[in-house]
């Protein structure tokens, strides 16, 4: 569950990605989408943290040792600390911001698919309904986000005044027209 919090495809990276990308996004509708989804991802971060806390708060030393949770416990006790399932701590390399509308929105589509896959994998392993129900909700939101980013990418392509929008970068290719 910690990987959904601070892993490479987790909620922390998603929120930071979208809230950072919005500053260089040249289109109002795309900037609004990034703000909305980035803010929602912060809420998802809270949901995942609550699940991790509920799963770990009453563990005995024997349960900690048997579950493989020992190395984490030694460093953080049962505090919520962002890391991948393999123990790699979260860092800014977990998300990308390029400053190019097409590149960033394409990255966002991939990020949502990777997050959905992560939740699929969690649901294959965990059978506790108190964990699975909120994970199913989060998985559904990843699908909705993917759809919204797809719509936003299509709208951004319509705004770009060049036949080759894959070669477009607003900071270099300004033509004096409004990109808002």
Protein Blocks (a to p, Z undefined) as FASTA:
>chain_A
ZZmmmmmklmklmmmmmmmmmmmpcbfklmmmmmmmmmmmmmmmmmmmmmmmmmmmmccf
klmmmnopmmmmmmnomaccdddfkopacdfklpccehpaklmmmmmmmmmmmmmmmmmm
mmmmpmcfklmmmmmmmmmmmmmmmmmmmmmmmmmmmmpgcfblmlgcfklmcghiafZZ
